[in-house]
Amino acid sequence: MEIIQKERWQNCLEKMEMNDKLRTVLKKRYEAEIEDAKYKIHCFSEQELLIPEHPDITAEVDKLLDKMSQAEEKLAVMELHYGKTVTPKQVL
């Protein structure tokens, strides 16, 4: 019984795909998050902005770096699991 379940799970995993549009949208989303964080860090460091609600600049930059690393990790995971998979198109 357990062997049959493992085979079904493996078949399910092999059929998992991501279509091109979804992959493109997610990639752009993560890239935008990275660029947004880079820009904010640049503003903090170059212009030495002080925002009243956020007096701890280092903590804010740390949060931005965390967002960047999460977005980069998501990009890497998406590429690893769905980077080369192409969903076949169907004609209706």
PyMOL Python script that loads the backbone (N, CA, C, O; Angstrom):
from pymol import cmd

cmd.read_pdbstr("""\
ATOM      1  N   MET A   1       0.829  -1.201   0.000  1.00  0.00           N
ATOM      2  CA  MET A   1       0.000   0.000   0.000  1.00  0.00           C
ATOM      3  C   MET A   1       0.868   1.258   0.000  1.00  0.00           C
ATOM      4  O   MET A   1       0.585   2.208  -0.729  1.00  0.00           O
ATOM      5  N   GLU A   2       1.917   1.266   0.810  1.00  0.00           N
ATOM      6  CA  GLU A   2       2.784   2.423   0.915  1.00  0.00           C
ATOM      7  C   GLU A   2       3.538   2.674  -0.395  1.00  0.00           C
ATOM      8  O   GLU A   2       3.759   3.827  -0.766  1.00  0.00           O
ATOM      9  N   ILE A   3       3.929   1.623  -1.085  1.00  0.00           N
ATOM     10  CA  ILE A   3       4.639   1.759  -2.362  1.00  0.00           C
ATOM     11  C   ILE A   3       3.733   2.402  -3.403  1.00  0.00           C
ATOM     12  O   ILE A   3       4.191   3.233  -4.188  1.00  0.00           O
ATOM     13  N   ILE A   4       2.479   2.041  -3.424  1.00  0.00           N
ATOM     14  CA  ILE A   4       1.521   2.609  -4.373  1.00  0.00           C
ATOM     15  C   ILE A   4       1.359   4.105  -4.115  1.00  0.00           C
ATOM     16  O   ILE A   4       1.312   4.891  -5.061  1.00  0.00           O
ATOM     17  N   GLN A   5       1.273   4.508  -2.847  1.00  0.00           N
ATOM     18  CA  GLN A   5       1.140   5.923  -2.509  1.00  0.00           C
ATOM     19  C   GLN A   5       2.378   6.709  -2.939  1.00  0.00           C
ATOM     20  O   GLN A   5       2.251   7.830  -3.432  1.00  0.00           O
ATOM     21  N   LYS A   6       3.566   6.143  -2.761  1.00  0.00           N
ATOM     22  CA  LYS A   6       4.794   6.809  -3.172  1.00  0.00           C
ATOM     23  C   LYS A   6       4.825   6.993  -4.689  1.00  0.00           C
ATOM     24  O   LYS A   6       5.250   8.035  -5.187  1.00  0.00           O
ATOM     25  N   GLU A   7       4.369   5.966  -5.422  1.00  0.00           N
ATOM     26  CA  GLU A   7       4.336   6.058  -6.880  1.00  0.00           C
ATOM     27  C   GLU A   7       3.359   7.136  -7.333  1.00  0.00           C
ATOM     28  O   GLU A   7       3.658   7.891  -8.258  1.00  0.00           O
ATOM     29  N   ARG A   8       2.216   7.214  -6.703  1.00  0.00           N
ATOM     30  CA  ARG A   8       1.239   8.247  -7.044  1.00  0.00           C
ATOM     31  C   ARG A   8       1.800   9.637  -6.759  1.00  0.00           C
ATOM     32  O   ARG A   8       1.633  10.556  -7.560  1.00  0.00           O
ATOM     33  N   TRP A   9       2.460   9.785  -5.622  1.00  0.00           N
ATOM     34  CA  TRP A   9       3.051  11.076  -5.253  1.00  0.00           C
ATOM     35  C   TRP A   9       4.124  11.470  -6.265  1.00  0.00           C
ATOM     36  O   TRP A   9       4.197  12.628  -6.677  1.00  0.00           O
ATOM     37  N   GLN A  10       4.950  10.515  -6.661  1.00  0.00           N
ATOM     38  CA  GLN A  10       5.998  10.788  -7.641  1.00  0.00           C
ATOM     39  C   GLN A  10       5.385  11.195  -8.981  1.00  0.00           C
ATOM     40  O   GLN A  10       5.876  12.124  -9.621  1.00  0.00           O
ATOM     41  N   ASN A  11       4.336  10.525  -9.408  1.00  0.00           N
ATOM     42  CA  ASN A  11       3.656  10.890 -10.654  1.00  0.00           C
ATOM     43  C   ASN A  11       3.083  12.294 -10.566  1.00  0.00           C
ATOM     44  O   ASN A  11       3.145  13.060 -11.528  1.00  0.00           O
ATOM     45  N   CYS A  12       2.532  12.624  -9.426  1.00  0.00           N
ATOM     46  CA  CYS A  12       1.966  13.958  -9.209  1.00  0.00           C
ATOM     47  C   CYS A  12       3.063  15.014  -9.300  1.00  0.00           C
ATOM     48  O   CYS A  12       2.874  16.046  -9.944  1.00  0.00           O
ATOM     49  N   LEU A  13       4.202  14.771  -8.666  1.00  0.00           N
ATOM     50  CA  LEU A  13       5.311  15.719  -8.686  1.00  0.00           C
ATOM     51  C   LEU A  13       5.860  15.914 -10.096  1.00  0.00           C
ATOM     52  O   LEU A  13       6.227  17.027 -10.474  1.00  0.00           O
ATOM     53  N   GLU A  14       5.918  14.837 -10.872  1.00  0.00           N
ATOM     54  CA  GLU A  14       6.441  14.929 -12.232  1.00  0.00           C
ATOM     55  C   GLU A  14       5.542  15.768 -13.130  1.00  0.00           C
ATOM     56  O   GLU A  14       6.024  16.361 -14.095  1.00  0.00           O
ATOM     57  N   LYS A  15       4.264  15.829 -12.839  1.00  0.00           N
ATOM     58  CA  LYS A  15       3.318  16.559 -13.669  1.00  0.00           C
ATOM     59  C   LYS A  15       3.170  18.017 -13.261  1.00  0.00           C
ATOM     60  O   LYS A  15       2.501  18.784 -13.953  1.00  0.00           O
ATOM     61  N   MET A  16       3.788  18.417 -12.140  1.00  0.00           N
ATOM     62  CA  MET A  16       3.667  19.794 -11.676  1.00  0.00           C
ATOM     63  C   MET A  16       4.398  20.718 -12.636  1.00  0.00           C
ATOM     64  O   MET A  16       5.574  20.512 -12.933  1.00  0.00           O
ATOM     65  N   GLU A  17       3.706  21.725 -13.114  1.00  0.00           N
ATOM     66  CA  GLU A  17       4.281  22.659 -14.067  1.00  0.00           C
ATOM     67  C   GLU A  17       3.812  24.061 -13.738  1.00  0.00           C
ATOM     68  O   GLU A  17       2.858  24.247 -12.982  1.00  0.00           O
ATOM     69  N   MET A  18       4.477  25.031 -14.301  1.00  0.00           N
ATOM     70  CA  MET A  18       4.082  26.426 -14.138  1.00  0.00           C
ATOM     71  C   MET A  18       4.067  27.028 -15.539  1.00  0.00           C
ATOM     72  O   MET A  18       5.031  26.887 -16.291  1.00  0.00           O
ATOM     73  N   ASN A  19       2.978  27.695 -15.884  1.00  0.00           N
ATOM     74  CA  ASN A  19       2.930  28.262 -17.226  1.00  0.00           C
ATOM     75  C   ASN A  19       3.819  29.494 -17.342  1.00  0.00           C
ATOM     76  O   ASN A  19       4.206  30.096 -16.340  1.00  0.00           O
ATOM     77  N   ASP A  20       4.132  29.854 -18.575  1.00  0.00           N
ATOM     78  CA  ASP A  20       5.079  30.941 -18.845  1.00  0.00           C
ATOM     79  C   ASP A  20       4.620  32.275 -18.269  1.00  0.00           C
ATOM     80  O   ASP A  20       5.427  33.020 -17.712  1.00  0.00           O
ATOM     81  N   LYS A  21       3.352  32.576 -18.396  1.00  0.00           N
ATOM     82  CA  LYS A  21       2.834  33.869 -17.919  1.00  0.00           C
ATOM     83  C   LYS A  21       2.991  33.987 -16.409  1.00  0.00           C
ATOM     84  O   LYS A  21       3.460  35.011 -15.911  1.00  0.00           O
ATOM     85  N   LEU A  22       2.602  32.946 -15.679  1.00  0.00           N
ATOM     86  CA  LEU A  22       2.725  32.959 -14.220  1.00  0.00           C
ATOM     87  C   LEU A  22       4.180  33.094 -13.808  1.00  0.00           C
ATOM     88  O   LEU A  22       4.497  33.866 -12.903  1.00  0.00           O
ATOM     89  N   ARG A  23       5.072  32.352 -14.461  1.00  0.00           N
ATOM     90  CA  ARG A  23       6.489  32.420 -14.142  1.00  0.00           C
ATOM     91  C   ARG A  23       7.025  33.840 -14.392  1.00  0.00           C
ATOM     92  O   ARG A  23       7.804  34.362 -13.594  1.00  0.00           O
ATOM     93  N   THR A  24       6.608  34.452 -15.491  1.00  0.00           N
ATOM     94  CA  THR A  24       7.057  35.805 -15.821  1.00  0.00           C
ATOM     95  C   THR A  24       6.568  36.821 -14.795  1.00  0.00           C
ATOM     96  O   THR A  24       7.329  37.684 -14.357  1.00  0.00           O
ATOM     97  N   VAL A  25       5.299  36.717 -14.416  1.00  0.00           N
ATOM     98  CA  VAL A  25       4.730  37.653 -13.446  1.00  0.00           C
ATOM     99  C   VAL A  25       5.434  37.535 -12.095  1.00  0.00           C
ATOM    100  O   VAL A  25       5.780  38.544 -11.481  1.00  0.00           O
ATOM    101  N   LEU A  26       5.643  36.315 -11.639  1.00  0.00           N
ATOM    102  CA  LEU A  26       6.323  36.123 -10.359  1.00  0.00           C
ATOM    103  C   LEU A  26       7.763  36.621 -10.417  1.00  0.00           C
ATOM    104  O   LEU A  26       8.246  37.241  -9.470  1.00  0.00           O
ATOM    105  N   LYS A  27       8.450  36.353 -11.526  1.00  0.00           N
ATOM    106  CA  LYS A  27       9.830  36.815 -11.663  1.00  0.00           C
ATOM    107  C   LYS A  27       9.891  38.333 -11.591  1.00  0.00           C
ATOM    108  O   LYS A  27      10.740  38.888 -10.894  1.00  0.00           O
ATOM    109  N   LYS A  28       9.004  39.002 -12.301  1.00  0.00           N
ATOM    110  CA  LYS A  28       8.981  40.463 -12.273  1.00  0.00           C
ATOM    111  C   LYS A  28       8.635  40.988 -10.881  1.00  0.00           C
ATOM    112  O   LYS A  28       9.175  42.004 -10.444  1.00  0.00           O
ATOM    113  N   ARG A  29       7.749  40.305 -10.202  1.00  0.00           N
ATOM    114  CA  ARG A  29       7.371  40.717  -8.847  1.00  0.00           C
ATOM    115  C   ARG A  29       8.577  40.674  -7.908  1.00  0.00           C
ATOM    116  O   ARG A  29       8.836  41.628  -7.174  1.00  0.00           O
ATOM    117  N   TYR A  30       9.312  39.555  -7.937  1.00  0.00           N
ATOM    118  CA  TYR A  30      10.466  39.408  -7.058  1.00  0.00           C
ATOM    119  C   TYR A  30      11.575  40.384  -7.448  1.00  0.00           C
ATOM    120  O   TYR A  30      12.234  40.954  -6.579  1.00  0.00           O
ATOM    121  N   GLU A  31      11.780  40.578  -8.737  1.00  0.00           N
ATOM    122  CA  GLU A  31      12.789  41.535  -9.188  1.00  0.00           C
ATOM    123  C   GLU A  31      12.423  42.953  -8.762  1.00  0.00           C
ATOM    124  O   GLU A  31      13.300  43.737  -8.400  1.00  0.00           O
ATOM    125  N   ALA A  32      11.138  43.285  -8.802  1.00  0.00           N
ATOM    126  CA  ALA A  32      10.690  44.614  -8.371  1.00  0.00           C
ATOM    127  C   ALA A  32      10.917  44.798  -6.874  1.00  0.00           C
ATOM    128  O   ALA A  32      11.316  45.880  -6.442  1.00  0.00           O
ATOM    129  N   GLU A  33      10.673  43.767  -6.080  1.00  0.00           N
ATOM    130  CA  GLU A  33      10.915  43.847  -4.641  1.00  0.00           C
ATOM    131  C   GLU A  33      12.401  44.099  -4.368  1.00  0.00           C
ATOM    132  O   GLU A  33      12.751  44.881  -3.484  1.00  0.00           O
ATOM    133  N   ILE A  34      13.255  43.443  -5.119  1.00  0.00           N
ATOM    134  CA  ILE A  34      14.692  43.624  -4.947  1.00  0.00           C
ATOM    135  C   ILE A  34      15.096  45.043  -5.317  1.00  0.00           C
ATOM    136  O   ILE A  34      15.824  45.698  -4.571  1.00  0.00           O
ATOM    137  N   GLU A  35      14.630  45.517  -6.457  1.00  0.00           N
ATOM    138  CA  GLU A  35      14.976  46.873  -6.903  1.00  0.00           C
ATOM    139  C   GLU A  35      14.440  47.942  -5.952  1.00  0.00           C
ATOM    140  O   GLU A  35      15.115  48.939  -5.695  1.00  0.00           O
ATOM    141  N   ASP A  36      13.239  47.739  -5.434  1.00  0.00           N
ATOM    142  CA  ASP A  36      12.654  48.676  -4.478  1.00  0.00           C
ATOM    143  C   ASP A  36      13.523  48.768  -3.221  1.00  0.00           C
ATOM    144  O   ASP A  36      13.799  49.861  -2.727  1.00  0.00           O
ATOM    145  N   ALA A  37      13.943  47.626  -2.716  1.00  0.00           N
ATOM    146  CA  ALA A  37      14.787  47.605  -1.519  1.00  0.00           C
ATOM    147  C   ALA A  37      16.135  48.259  -1.796  1.00  0.00           C
ATOM    148  O   ALA A  37      16.639  49.019  -0.969  1.00  0.00           O
ATOM    149  N   LYS A  38      16.724  47.967  -2.962  1.00  0.00           N
ATOM    150  CA  LYS A  38      18.002  48.588  -3.318  1.00  0.00           C
ATOM    151  C   LYS A  38      17.879  50.109  -3.378  1.00  0.00           C
ATOM    152  O   LYS A  38      18.752  50.829  -2.892  1.00  0.00           O
ATOM    153  N   TYR A  39      16.805  50.585  -3.967  1.00  0.00           N
ATOM    154  CA  TYR A  39      16.600  52.028  -4.089  1.00  0.00           C
ATOM    155  C   TYR A  39      16.470  52.676  -2.708  1.00  0.00           C
ATOM    156  O   TYR A  39      17.070  53.720  -2.448  1.00  0.00           O
ATOM    157  N   LYS A  40      15.699  52.064  -1.841  1.00  0.00           N
ATOM    158  CA  LYS A  40      15.513  52.613  -0.500  1.00  0.00           C
ATOM    159  C   LYS A  40      16.822  52.626   0.284  1.00  0.00           C
ATOM    160  O   LYS A  40      17.121  53.588   0.992  1.00  0.00           O
ATOM    161  N   ILE A  41      17.594  51.558   0.155  1.00  0.00           N
ATOM    162  CA  ILE A  41      18.890  51.518   0.829  1.00  0.00           C
ATOM    163  C   ILE A  41      19.795  52.610   0.272  1.00  0.00           C
ATOM    164  O   ILE A  41      20.509  53.278   1.020  1.00  0.00           O
ATOM    165  N   HIS A  42      19.761  52.782  -1.026  1.00  0.00           N
ATOM    166  CA  HIS A  42      20.553  53.846  -1.663  1.00  0.00           C
ATOM    167  C   HIS A  42      20.150  55.213  -1.098  1.00  0.00           C
ATOM    168  O   HIS A  42      21.011  56.026  -0.763  1.00  0.00           O
ATOM    169  N   CYS A  43      18.859  55.459  -0.996  1.00  0.00           N
ATOM    170  CA  CYS A  43      18.379  56.736  -0.457  1.00  0.00           C
ATOM    171  C   CYS A  43      18.826  56.936   0.984  1.00  0.00           C
ATOM    172  O   CYS A  43      19.249  58.028   1.361  1.00  0.00           O
ATOM    173  N   PHE A  44      18.732  55.890   1.780  1.00  0.00           N
ATOM    174  CA  PHE A  44      19.176  55.990   3.167  1.00  0.00           C
ATOM    175  C   PHE A  44      20.667  56.308   3.235  1.00  0.00           C
ATOM    176  O   PHE A  44      21.086  57.153   4.026  1.00  0.00           O
ATOM    177  N   SER A  45      21.466  55.639   2.414  1.00  0.00           N
ATOM    178  CA  SER A  45      22.912  55.789   2.530  1.00  0.00           C
ATOM    179  C   SER A  45      23.445  57.048   1.862  1.00  0.00           C
ATOM    180  O   SER A  45      24.368  57.674   2.383  1.00  0.00           O
ATOM    181  N   GLU A  46      22.890  57.428   0.734  1.00  0.00           N
ATOM    182  CA  GLU A  46      23.398  58.587   0.011  1.00  0.00           C
ATOM    183  C   GLU A  46      22.879  59.908   0.577  1.00  0.00           C
ATOM    184  O   GLU A  46      23.629  60.876   0.706  1.00  0.00           O
ATOM    185  N   GLN A  47      21.625  59.936   0.903  1.00  0.00           N
ATOM    186  CA  GLN A  47      21.021  61.187   1.339  1.00  0.00           C
ATOM    187  C   GLN A  47      20.874  61.274   2.847  1.00  0.00           C
ATOM    188  O   GLN A  47      20.453  62.296   3.389  1.00  0.00           O
ATOM    189  N   GLU A  48      21.227  60.188   3.512  1.00  0.00           N
ATOM    190  CA  GLU A  48      21.106  60.102   4.963  1.00  0.00           C
ATOM    191  C   GLU A  48      19.745  60.614   5.436  1.00  0.00           C
ATOM    192  O   GLU A  48      19.632  61.481   6.303  1.00  0.00           O
ATOM    193  N   LEU A  49      18.733  60.033   4.823  1.00  0.00           N
ATOM    194  CA  LEU A  49      17.364  60.416   5.164  1.00  0.00           C
ATOM    195  C   LEU A  49      17.023  59.967   6.573  1.00  0.00           C
ATOM    196  O   LEU A  49      17.416  58.886   7.011  1.00  0.00           O
ATOM    197  N   LEU A  50      16.316  60.778   7.244  1.00  0.00           N
ATOM    198  CA  LEU A  50      15.824  60.427   8.566  1.00  0.00           C
ATOM    199  C   LEU A  50      14.317  60.558   8.527  1.00  0.00           C
ATOM    200  O   LEU A  50      13.778  61.648   8.336  1.00  0.00           O
ATOM    201  N   ILE A  51      13.645  59.441   8.710  1.00  0.00           N
ATOM    202  CA  ILE A  51      12.192  59.416   8.665  1.00  0.00           C
ATOM    203  C   ILE A  51      11.691  59.384  10.105  1.00  0.00           C
ATOM    204  O   ILE A  51      12.094  58.512  10.875  1.00  0.00           O
ATOM    205  N   PRO A  52      10.821  60.319  10.481  1.00  0.00           N
ATOM    206  CA  PRO A  52      10.370  60.381  11.880  1.00  0.00           C
ATOM    207  C   PRO A  52       9.817  59.064  12.428  1.00  0.00           C
ATOM    208  O   PRO A  52      10.050  58.730  13.590  1.00  0.00           O
ATOM    209  N   GLU A  53       9.096  58.326  11.607  1.00  0.00           N
ATOM    210  CA  GLU A  53       8.517  57.057  12.095  1.00  0.00           C
ATOM    211  C   GLU A  53       9.568  55.958  12.227  1.00  0.00           C
ATOM    212  O   GLU A  53       9.335  54.953  12.897  1.00  0.00           O
ATOM    213  N   HIS A  54      10.725  56.147  11.588  1.00  0.00           N
ATOM    214  CA  HIS A  54      11.764  55.122  11.571  1.00  0.00           C
ATOM    215  C   HIS A  54      13.123  55.721  11.924  1.00  0.00           C
ATOM    216  O   HIS A  54      13.974  55.883  11.050  1.00  0.00           O
ATOM    217  N   PRO A  55      13.330  56.047  13.185  1.00  0.00           N
ATOM    218  CA  PRO A  55      14.606  56.681  13.552  1.00  0.00           C
ATOM    219  C   PRO A  55      15.796  55.724  13.504  1.00  0.00           C
ATOM    220  O   PRO A  55      16.941  56.172  13.448  1.00  0.00           O
ATOM    221  N   ASP A  56      15.545  54.423  13.526  1.00  0.00           N
ATOM    222  CA  ASP A  56      16.636  53.451  13.514  1.00  0.00           C
ATOM    223  C   ASP A  56      16.915  53.019  12.070  1.00  0.00           C
ATOM    224  O   ASP A  56      16.348  52.044  11.576  1.00  0.00           O
ATOM    225  N   ILE A  57      17.796  53.762  11.412  1.00  0.00           N
ATOM    226  CA  ILE A  57      18.109  53.519  10.011  1.00  0.00           C
ATOM    227  C   ILE A  57      18.684  52.116   9.808  1.00  0.00           C
ATOM    228  O   ILE A  57      18.323  51.434   8.849  1.00  0.00           O
ATOM    229  N   THR A  58      19.566  51.687  10.692  1.00  0.00           N
ATOM    230  CA  THR A  58      20.183  50.370  10.516  1.00  0.00           C
ATOM    231  C   THR A  58      19.144  49.260  10.578  1.00  0.00           C
ATOM    232  O   THR A  58      19.245  48.277   9.844  1.00  0.00           O
ATOM    233  N   ALA A  59      18.152  49.403  11.440  1.00  0.00           N
ATOM    234  CA  ALA A  59      17.088  48.400  11.510  1.00  0.00           C
ATOM    235  C   ALA A  59      16.264  48.401  10.226  1.00  0.00           C
ATOM    236  O   ALA A  59      15.856  47.342   9.749  1.00  0.00           O
ATOM    237  N   GLU A  60      16.020  49.575   9.670  1.00  0.00           N
ATOM    238  CA  GLU A  60      15.262  49.668   8.417  1.00  0.00           C
ATOM    239  C   GLU A  60      16.036  49.038   7.264  1.00  0.00           C
ATOM    240  O   GLU A  60      15.464  48.321   6.443  1.00  0.00           O
ATOM    241  N   VAL A  61      17.329  49.307   7.206  1.00  0.00           N
ATOM    242  CA  VAL A  61      18.149  48.712   6.153  1.00  0.00           C
ATOM    243  C   VAL A  61      18.209  47.202   6.336  1.00  0.00           C
ATOM    244  O   VAL A  61      18.175  46.458   5.356  1.00  0.00           O
ATOM    245  N   ASP A  62      18.298  46.747   7.569  1.00  0.00           N
ATOM    246  CA  ASP A  62      18.292  45.310   7.852  1.00  0.00           C
ATOM    247  C   ASP A  62      16.999  44.666   7.336  1.00  0.00           C
ATOM    248  O   ASP A  62      17.041  43.584   6.750  1.00  0.00           O
ATOM    249  N   LYS A  63      15.863  45.317   7.547  1.00  0.00           N
ATOM    250  CA  LYS A  63      14.578  44.804   7.057  1.00  0.00           C
ATOM    251  C   LYS A  63      14.567  44.749   5.525  1.00  0.00           C
ATOM    252  O   LYS A  63      14.068  43.795   4.929  1.00  0.00           O
ATOM    253  N   LEU A  64      15.122  45.782   4.909  1.00  0.00           N
ATOM    254  CA  LEU A  64      15.167  45.816   3.444  1.00  0.00           C
ATOM    255  C   LEU A  64      16.069  44.707   2.896  1.00  0.00           C
ATOM    256  O   LEU A  64      15.744  44.080   1.888  1.00  0.00           O
ATOM    257  N   LEU A  65      17.182  44.474   3.552  1.00  0.00           N
ATOM    258  CA  LEU A  65      18.066  43.381   3.136  1.00  0.00           C
ATOM    259  C   LEU A  65      17.375  42.029   3.286  1.00  0.00           C
ATOM    260  O   LEU A  65      17.563  41.129   2.468  1.00  0.00           O
ATOM    261  N   ASP A  66      16.577  41.900   4.336  1.00  0.00           N
ATOM    262  CA  ASP A  66      15.816  40.668   4.543  1.00  0.00           C
ATOM    263  C   ASP A  66      14.812  40.468   3.405  1.00  0.00           C
ATOM    264  O   ASP A  66      14.659  39.357   2.898  1.00  0.00           O
ATOM    265  N   LYS A  67      14.133  41.540   3.009  1.00  0.00           N
ATOM    266  CA  LYS A  67      13.183  41.447   1.885  1.00  0.00           C
ATOM    267  C   LYS A  67      13.901  41.049   0.601  1.00  0.00           C
ATOM    268  O   LYS A  67      13.400  40.233  -0.173  1.00  0.00           O
ATOM    269  N   MET A  68      15.074  41.629   0.382  1.00  0.00           N
ATOM    270  CA  MET A  68      15.851  41.285  -0.807  1.00  0.00           C
ATOM    271  C   MET A  68      16.242  39.814  -0.806  1.00  0.00           C
ATOM    272  O   MET A  68      16.122  39.130  -1.822  1.00  0.00           O
ATOM    273  N   SER A  69      16.706  39.339   0.331  1.00  0.00           N
ATOM    274  CA  SER A  69      17.144  37.941   0.391  1.00  0.00           C
ATOM    275  C   SER A  69      15.974  36.981   0.198  1.00  0.00           C
ATOM    276  O   SER A  69      16.130  35.930  -0.425  1.00  0.00           O
ATOM    277  N   GLN A  70      14.811  37.333   0.724  1.00  0.00           N
ATOM    278  CA  GLN A  70      13.630  36.489   0.527  1.00  0.00           C
ATOM    279  C   GLN A  70      13.233  36.448  -0.947  1.00  0.00           C
ATOM    280  O   GLN A  70      12.917  35.383  -1.479  1.00  0.00           O
ATOM    281  N   ALA A  71      13.249  37.600  -1.599  1.00  0.00           N
ATOM    282  CA  ALA A  71      12.883  37.655  -3.015  1.00  0.00           C
ATOM    283  C   ALA A  71      13.895  36.885  -3.867  1.00  0.00           C
ATOM    284  O   ALA A  71      13.511  36.173  -4.794  1.00  0.00           O
ATOM    285  N   GLU A  72      15.177  37.027  -3.556  1.00  0.00           N
ATOM    286  CA  GLU A  72      16.202  36.294  -4.295  1.00  0.00           C
ATOM    287  C   GLU A  72      16.073  34.787  -4.083  1.00  0.00           C
ATOM    288  O   GLU A  72      16.275  33.998  -5.006  1.00  0.00           O
ATOM    289  N   GLU A  73      15.736  34.403  -2.859  1.00  0.00           N
ATOM    290  CA  GLU A  73      15.549  32.979  -2.576  1.00  0.00           C
ATOM    291  C   GLU A  73      14.353  32.434  -3.353  1.00  0.00           C
ATOM    292  O   GLU A  73      14.414  31.334  -3.901  1.00  0.00           O
ATOM    293  N   LYS A  74      13.278  33.195  -3.400  1.00  0.00           N
ATOM    294  CA  LYS A  74      12.100  32.766  -4.155  1.00  0.00           C
ATOM    295  C   LYS A  74      12.426  32.624  -5.640  1.00  0.00           C
ATOM    296  O   LYS A  74      11.992  31.671  -6.287  1.00  0.00           O
ATOM    297  N   LEU A  75      13.190  33.574  -6.175  1.00  0.00           N
ATOM    298  CA  LEU A  75      13.612  33.472  -7.579  1.00  0.00           C
ATOM    299  C   LEU A  75      14.420  32.195  -7.813  1.00  0.00           C
ATOM    300  O   LEU A  75      14.210  31.489  -8.799  1.00  0.00           O
ATOM    301  N   ALA A  76      15.332  31.910  -6.909  1.00  0.00           N
ATOM    302  CA  ALA A  76      16.175  30.723  -7.049  1.00  0.00           C
ATOM    303  C   ALA A  76      15.356  29.441  -6.962  1.00  0.00           C
ATOM    304  O   ALA A  76      15.581  28.506  -7.730  1.00  0.00           O
ATOM    305  N   VAL A  77      14.414  29.396  -6.036  1.00  0.00           N
ATOM    306  CA  VAL A  77      13.577  28.209  -5.879  1.00  0.00           C
ATOM    307  C   VAL A  77      12.683  28.023  -7.107  1.00  0.00           C
ATOM    308  O   VAL A  77      12.504  26.904  -7.588  1.00  0.00           O
ATOM    309  N   MET A  78      12.127  29.123  -7.607  1.00  0.00           N
ATOM    310  CA  MET A  78      11.276  29.040  -8.788  1.00  0.00           C
ATOM    311  C   MET A  78      12.085  28.537  -9.985  1.00  0.00           C
ATOM    312  O   MET A  78      11.612  27.696 -10.749  1.00  0.00           O
ATOM    313  N   GLU A  79      13.299  29.052 -10.145  1.00  0.00           N
ATOM    314  CA  GLU A  79      14.153  28.616 -11.247  1.00  0.00           C
ATOM    315  C   GLU A  79      14.522  27.143 -11.103  1.00  0.00           C
ATOM    316  O   GLU A  79      14.535  26.400 -12.085  1.00  0.00           O
ATOM    317  N   LEU A  80      14.818  26.729  -9.884  1.00  0.00           N
ATOM    318  CA  LEU A  80      15.202  25.348  -9.630  1.00  0.00           C
ATOM    319  C   LEU A  80      14.074  24.379  -9.976  1.00  0.00           C
ATOM    320  O   LEU A  80      14.305  23.353 -10.616  1.00  0.00           O
ATOM    321  N   HIS A  81      12.859  24.706  -9.553  1.00  0.00           N
ATOM    322  CA  HIS A  81      11.753  23.774  -9.718  1.00  0.00           C
ATOM    323  C   HIS A  81      10.922  24.004 -10.975  1.00  0.00           C
ATOM    324  O   HIS A  81      10.310  23.069 -11.493  1.00  0.00           O
ATOM    325  N   TYR A  82      10.895  25.238 -11.468  1.00  0.00           N
ATOM    326  CA  TYR A  82      10.015  25.544 -12.600  1.00  0.00           C
ATOM    327  C   TYR A  82      10.708  26.291 -13.729  1.00  0.00           C
ATOM    328  O   TYR A  82      10.041  26.733 -14.664  1.00  0.00           O
ATOM    329  N   GLY A  83      11.998  26.442 -13.673  1.00  0.00           N
ATOM    330  CA  GLY A  83      12.715  27.252 -14.652  1.00  0.00           C
ATOM    331  C   GLY A  83      12.677  26.732 -16.068  1.00  0.00           C
ATOM    332  O   GLY A  83      12.616  27.525 -17.007  1.00  0.00           O
ATOM    333  N   LYS A  84      12.710  25.447 -16.250  1.00  0.00           N
ATOM    334  CA  LYS A  84      12.784  24.884 -17.594  1.00  0.00           C
ATOM    335  C   LYS A  84      11.512  24.167 -18.000  1.00  0.00           C
ATOM    336  O   LYS A  84      11.436  23.612 -19.096  1.00  0.00           O
ATOM    337  N   THR A  85      10.529  24.171 -17.145  1.00  0.00           N
ATOM    338  CA  THR A  85       9.279  23.495 -17.450  1.00  0.00           C
ATOM    339  C   THR A  85       8.417  24.399 -18.310  1.00  0.00           C
ATOM    340  O   THR A  85       8.195  25.562 -17.971  1.00  0.00           O
ATOM    341  N   VAL A  86       7.943  23.880 -19.395  1.00  0.00           N
ATOM    342  CA  VAL A  86       7.060  24.619 -20.268  1.00  0.00           C
ATOM    343  C   VAL A  86       5.734  23.890 -20.327  1.00  0.00           C
ATOM    344  O   VAL A  86       5.680  22.710 -20.671  1.00  0.00           O
ATOM    345  N   THR A  87       4.674  24.589 -19.994  1.00  0.00           N
ATOM    346  CA  THR A  87       3.355  23.977 -20.039  1.00  0.00           C
ATOM    347  C   THR A  87       2.897  23.908 -21.493  1.00  0.00           C
ATOM    348  O   THR A  87       2.909  24.926 -22.186  1.00  0.00           O
ATOM    349  N   PRO A  88       2.498  22.737 -21.966  1.00  0.00           N
ATOM    350  CA  PRO A  88       2.036  22.642 -23.344  1.00  0.00           C
ATOM    351  C   PRO A  88       0.741  23.445 -23.549  1.00  0.00           C
ATOM    352  O   PRO A  88      -0.139  23.470 -22.688  1.00  0.00           O
ATOM    353  N   LYS A  89       0.657  24.085 -24.694  1.00  0.00           N
ATOM    354  CA  LYS A  89      -0.539  24.868 -25.004  1.00  0.00           C
ATOM    355  C   LYS A  89      -1.585  23.952 -25.618  1.00  0.00           C
ATOM    356  O   LYS A  89      -1.268  23.030 -26.369  1.00  0.00           O
ATOM    357  N   GLN A  90      -2.824  24.224 -25.285  1.00  0.00           N
ATOM    358  CA  GLN A  90      -3.939  23.440 -25.813  1.00  0.00           C
ATOM    359  C   GLN A  90      -4.789  24.301 -26.720  1.00  0.00           C
ATOM    360  O   GLN A  90      -5.063  25.463 -26.419  1.00  0.00           O
ATOM    361  N   VAL A  91      -5.201  23.728 -27.823  1.00  0.00           N
ATOM    362  CA  VAL A  91      -6.117  24.422 -28.720  1.00  0.00           C
ATOM    363  C   VAL A  91      -7.515  23.928 -28.399  1.00  0.00           C
ATOM    364  O   VAL A  91      -7.789  22.728 -28.417  1.00  0.00           O
ATOM    365  N   LEU A  92      -8.387  24.872 -28.106  1.00  0.00           N
ATOM    366  CA  LEU A  92      -9.763  24.499 -27.769  1.00  0.00           C
ATOM    367  C   LEU A  92     -10.665  24.589 -28.960  1.00  0.00           C
ATOM    368  O   LEU A  92     -11.859  24.310 -28.852  1.00  0.00           O
TER     369      LEU A  92
END
""", "prot")
cmd.dss("prot")
cmd.show_as("cartoon", "prot")
cmd.util.cbc("prot")
cmd.orient("prot")
